[in-house]
């Protein structure tokens, strides 16, 4: 099948992590679809994946540019930019709620239990 770089790139939405609806998982699914549709080689998949990262993710890639395969990049990206983002305001609010007489260890356990619920 004939294809050009632009066709493949246009089939993948740029991933910045800023759109809560376009997650790293959806980005990876688009990469997978393009890989199948165009029968891309592993090296080409890695190139396309790298070129589809923008904003903070592109900056992260420039500092971590050690990936020899798309799978390595994808796993590292999932770890660095998890689906569930930290809600710093909620965390600070919870931190302010330490009970009088509560030990630090008790506090950590209480917060951990809340996280699991």
C-alpha positions in Angstrom: 0.0 0.0 0.0 1.3 3.4 -0.9 1.1 6.2 1.7 3.0 9.3 2.5 4.1 10.6 5.9 1.5 13.4 5.9 -1.4 11.0 5.4 -0.3 9.0 8.4 0.3 12.0 10.5 -3.1 13.5 9.6 -4.8 10.3 10.8 -3.4 10.8 14.3 -4.6 13.7 16.5 -1.7 15.5 18.2 -1.4 14.5 21.8 -0.8 17.3 24.3 -2.5 15.8 27.4 -4.5 19.0 27.8 -7.8 17.6 26.4 -9.4 15.3 29.1 -11.3 13.5 26.3 -8.2 12.7 24.3 -6.2 10.6 26.7 -2.9 8.7 26.2 -5.0 5.6 25.7 -7.0 7.1 22.9 -3.7 8.4 21.3 -2.3 4.9 21.5 -5.4 3.5 19.9 -5.1 5.9 17.0 -1.4 4.9 16.6 -2.5 1.2 16.5 -5.2 1.9 13.9 -2.7 3.8 11.7 -0.2 1.0 12.1 -2.7 -1.6 10.9 -4.2 0.6 8.2 -0.9 1.5 6.6 1.1 -1.6 7.6 3.7 0.5 9.3 7.2 -0.8 10.2 8.2 -0.6 13.9 10.7 2.2 13.1 8.0 4.2 11.3 5.5 3.7 14.1 8.1 5.1 16.6 8.7 8.1 14.3 5.0 8.9 13.9 4.4 8.5 17.6 7.2 10.9 18.5 6.0 13.4 15.9 2.5 13.3 17.2 3.5 14.6 20.7 3.1 18.3 21.4 3.2 20.7 24.3 4.4 19.2 27.6 4.6 15.7 26.2 6.9 16.9 23.4 9.1 18.6 26.0 9.1 15.4 28.0 10.1 13.4 24.9 13.1 15.7 24.2 14.4 15.1 27.8 13.7 11.4 27.7 14.6 10.6 24.1 15.9 7.2 24.8 13.2 5.0 23.2 14.2 2.4 20.7 10.6 1.2 20.1 7.1 2.5 20.1 6.1 0.1 22.9 8.9 1.5 25.2 7.6 5.1 24.4 4.0 4.1 25.0 4.7 2.5 28.4 6.8 5.4 29.5 4.2 7.9 28.4 1.4 6.1 30.3 3.6 6.2 33.4 4.5 9.9 33.0 1.0 11.1 32.0 -1.5 8.8 33.7 -5.2 8.9 32.9 -6.0 10.1 36.4 -4.4 13.5 36.9 -3.6 14.7 40.4 -6.2 17.1 41.7 -3.8 19.3 43.7 -6.5 21.5 45.2 -8.3 18.4 46.6 -5.0 17.0 47.9 -4.2 20.3 49.7 -7.7 20.4 51.1 -7.3 16.9 52.5 -3.9 17.7 53.9 -5.4 20.5 55.9 -7.9 18.1 57.5 -5.4 16.3 59.8 -7.2 15.6 63.0 -5.9 16.7 66.4 -4.1 13.9 68.1 -3.9 11.9 64.8 -0.4 10.6 64.1 1.2 11.1 60.8 0.9 7.4 60.1 -2.8 7.3 61.0 -3.3 10.3 58.7 -1.5 8.6 55.8 -3.6 5.4 56.3 -6.8 7.5 56.3 -5.9 9.3 53.1 -4.9 6.0 51.5 -8.3 4.5 52.4 -10.1 7.5 50.9 -8.1 7.1 47.7 -9.2 3.5 47.4 -12.9 4.5 47.7 
